């Protein structure tokens, strides 16, 4: 006896429809999210490589960010050291002119103005802490407030910084030590200001002692400026290195981002094609199921 039954076939078609619906839903989810999978497990063999690339990119981004911050700090060092250089060089030129011509007009103001610039640069901050203080961030690196207050001071009493230097990780295995102390930077020029302060207030005419003081101060500035410029040159070298490593880090981060994108990001063209195919398959499944549902034993017997 032949048995006629449509229910098993309907169940088979129903299971196929559910699978087609699930595939269509997954494809629509890829279209909405732009990702091949919702989690790493869905990436299959690419999961390990993607996870490793993500970890490397995070480390690279952190190092690049550190290099950029360091570059900004080194730029502040450069600006203030350059101010000291320029103000000392300007004062040197003024002293040479006065010694050569004997015309003292504006000399006292030039000396005091140069001192104020010198003090402001040595006590400059990065927005929160003094630049030239080392680890002594709660103290003013250069203590004298006026030109006359420098008389009788030693470097130990005029400066409050220490020799501690900061360090930053700016690349794979690259730690850069940076920083400049106020004493290291300013001791030579301080000697020139002390000499000028000891000469007293300079009026319309120079006394023999004041002329000698100007000449001594001129020599002290000449001796100090090479040290100031050498410090700034070393700071500039580190600034260039930090900028180079920051740029290199961004390039590596972009490369890793590209690798991650290749593994994770969906191909919209391929998705559109799959979506069309899956919609067609699902419509065909609906049509077959509908036709099967209309069958009955009565139709078969006829």
C-alpha positions in Angstrom: 0.0 0.0 0.0 1.3 3.4 -1.0 1.2 6.1 1.8 0.6 9.7 0.7 1.7 12.4 3.2 2.6 16.1 2.7 3.5 17.0 6.3 7.1 15.6 6.3 7.7 17.6 3.1 6.2 20.7 4.6 8.5 20.3 7.6 11.5 20.0 5.4 10.6 23.1 3.4 9.8 25.0 6.6 13.3 24.2 8.0 14.8 25.4 4.7 12.8 28.6 4.8 14.1 29.2 8.4 17.6 28.7 7.2 17.1 31.1 4.3 15.6 33.7 6.6 18.5 33.4 9.0 21.0 33.8 6.2 19.1 36.9 4.9 19.0 38.3 8.4 22.7 37.8 8.8 23.4 39.5 5.5 21.1 42.5 6.4 23.0 42.8 9.7 26.3 42.9 7.8 24.8 45.6 5.6 23.7 47.7 8.6 26.9 47.3 10.6 29.4 47.2 7.8 31.2 44.3 9.5 31.6 40.7 8.4 30.8 39.4 11.9 29.4 40.5 15.2 32.3 39.1 17.2 35.8 37.8 16.7 34.6 34.2 16.7 32.7 35.0 13.5 35.9 35.9 11.7 37.1 32.3 11.8 40.8 31.9 11.0 41.3 35.7 10.8 40.3 36.2 14.5 43.8 35.6 15.9 45.5 37.9 13.5 42.8 40.6 14.0 43.1 40.5 17.7 46.9 40.7 17.5 46.7 43.7 15.1 44.3 45.4 17.4 46.7 45.0 20.4 49.6 46.3 18.3 47.6 49.3 17.1 46.6 50.2 20.6 50.2 50.2 21.7 51.3 52.1 18.7 48.6 54.8 19.2 49.7 55.2 22.8 53.3 55.6 21.8 52.4 58.1 19.0 50.3 60.1 21.5 53.2 60.2 24.0 55.6 61.3 21.2 53.2 64.1 20.2 52.8 65.3 23.8 56.6 65.2 24.2 57.0 67.2 21.0 54.7 69.9 22.4 56.8 70.0 25.7 60.0 70.2 23.8 58.6 73.1 21.7 58.0 75.0 25.0 61.6 74.4 26.0 62.8 75.6 22.6 60.7 78.8 22.8 61.9 79.8 26.3 65.6 78.9 25.7 65.4 80.9 22.5 64.0 83.8 24.5 67.0 83.6 26.8 69.4 83.5 23.9 67.8 86.4 22.1 67.5 88.6 25.2 71.2 87.9 26.1 72.3 88.5 22.6 70.4 91.8 22.5 71.9 92.9 25.8 75.4 91.9 24.5 74.9 94.2 21.5 73.7 97.0 23.7 76.8 96.7 25.9 79.1 96.7 22.9 77.5 99.9 21.6 77.8 101.7 25.0 81.4 100.6 25.5 82.2 101.8 22.0 80.4 105.1 22.0 80.0 105.9 25.7 76.3 106.7 25.0 74.4 105.2 28.0 70.9 106.3 27.0 68.5 103.4 27.7 71.2 101.0 29.0 69.8 100.7 32.5 66.3 99.9 31.1 67.8 97.4 28.6 69.6 95.6 31.4 66.5 95.4 33.6 64.3 94.4 30.7 66.7 91.6 29.7 66.8 90.4 33.3 63.0 90.3 33.4 62.9 88.2 30.2 65.6 85.9 31.6 63.6 85.4 34.8 60.3 84.9 33.0 61.8 82.3 30.7 63.5 80.3 33.5 60.2 80.3 35.5 58.0 79.4 32.5 55.5 76.5 32.9 53.9 74.0 30.7 50.5 75.1 32.0 50.8 73.5 35.3 54.4 72.8 36.3 57.6 74.8 35.9 59.6 73.6 32.8 63.1 74.0 34.3 62.5 72.8 37.8 63.3 69.1 37.4 61.3 67.2 40.0 60.9 70.3 42.2 57.5 71.3 40.7 56.4 73.1 43.9 59.2 75.6 43.8 60.2 78.5 41.6 63.3 77.5 39.6 64.9 81.0 39.5 64.4 82.8 42.8 65.6 86.5 42.5 62.7 88.8 41.6 64.8 91.9 40.8 68.2 92.6 39.3 69.6 93.9 42.6 68.4 90.8 44.4 71.0 88.7 42.5 73.9 90.4 44.3 75.8 88.0 46.5 73.8 84.9 45.4 75.5 81.6 44.4 74.0 79.2 41.9 72.9 77.0 44.8 70.9 79.9 46.4 69.7 81.5 43.1 68.3 78.3 41.6 66.0 75.7 43.3 65.8 73.0 40.6 67.3 69.5 40.8 68.9 67.3 38.2 66.0 64.8 37.9 64.9 64.3 34.2 61.6 62.9 32.9 61.4 60.0 30.5 58.7 59.1 27.9 58.1 56.0 25.8 57.9 57.2 22.2 58.5 54.1 20.2 59.0 50.3 20.4 61.8 50.0 23.0 62.6 53.8 22.7 62.5 55.8 25.9 63.6 59.4 25.6 65.0 61.3 28.6 64.3 65.0 28.3 64.3 68.2 30.3 66.7 71.1 31.2 67.5 72.5 34.6 67.4 76.3 35.3 70.8 76.2 36.9 72.4 74.4 34.0 70.8 76.8 31.6 71.1 80.1 33.4 74.2 80.1 35.6 76.5 81.8 33.1 74.2 84.6 32.2 73.3 85.1 35.9 77.0 85.9 36.5 76.7 88.7 33.9 73.6 90.1 35.5 75.3 90.0 39.0 78.2 91.9 37.5 75.9 94.5 36.1 73.9 94.8 39.3 77.1 95.3 41.3 78.0 98.3 39.0 75.0 100.2 40.4 72.5 102.3 38.5 74.0 103.5 35.2 73.3 107.2 34.6 74.4 109.6 31.7 78.1 109.0 32.2 80.0 105.9 33.0 82.6 105.7 35.8 85.8 103.7 35.2 84.4 101.0 37.5 81.2 100.8 35.5 83.1 100.6 32.2 85.1 97.6 33.6 81.9 96.0 34.8 80.3 96.3 31.3 83.4 94.7 29.7 83.4 91.9 32.3 79.6 91.3 31.8 80.2 91.3 28.0 82.8 88.5 28.4 80.5 86.6 30.7 77.7 86.7 28.2 80.1 85.6 25.4 81.1 82.6 27.5 77.5 81.7 28.5 75.8 81.9 25.1 77.5 78.8 23.6 76.3 76.7 26.5 72.7 78.1 26.1 72.8 77.3 22.3 74.3 73.9 22.8 71.4 73.0 25.2 68.9 74.3 22.7 70.5 72.3 19.9 70.2 69.1 21.9 66.6 69.9 22.7 66.0 70.5 19.0 67.5 67.1 18.1 65.2 65.4 20.6 62.2 67.4 19.2 63.0 66.2 15.7 63.4 62.6 16.9 60.0 62.8 18.7 58.3 64.2 15.6 59.8 61.6 13.4 58.7 58.7 15.7 55.2 60.3 16.0 54.9 60.3 12.2 56.2 56.8 11.9 53.8 55.6 14.6 50.9 57.1 12.7 51.9 55.3 9.6 52.2 52.0 11.4 48.8 52.6 13.0 47.3 53.3 9.6 48.8 50.1 8.3 47.4 48.1 11.2 44.0 49.7 10.7 44.0 48.7 7.1 44.8 45.1 8.1 42.0 45.1 10.6 39.6 46.6 8.1 40.5 43.9 5.5 39.6 41.2 8.0 36.5 42.8 9.6 34.9 45.2 7.2 32.3 43.8 4.8 32.4 44.2 1.1 29.2 46.2 0.2 29.2 45.0 -3.4 29.4 41.4 -2.4 26.7 41.9 0.3 24.3 43.5 -2.2 24.8 40.5 -4.5 24.2 38.1 -1.7 21.2 40.0 -0.5 19.6 39.8 -3.9 20.3 36.1 -4.2 19.0 35.3 -0.8 15.8 37.3 -1.3 15.2 35.3 -4.5 15.8 32.0 -2.8 13.5 32.9 0.1 10.7 34.0 -2.3 11.1 30.7 -4.2 10.9 28.8 -0.9 7.7 30.7 0.0 6.2 29.9 -3.4 7.0 26.2 -3.2 5.7 26.0 0.4 2.5 27.7 -0.7 2.0 25.3 -3.6 2.7 22.3 -1.3 0.2 23.5 1.3 -2.5 23.6 -1.3 -2.1 19.9 -2.0 -4.6 17.5 -0.4 -5.3 13.7 -0.5 -8.5 14.4 -2.4 -6.6 16.0 -5.2 -4.3 13.0 -5.3 -7.2 10.5 -5.5 -8.7 12.3 -8.4 
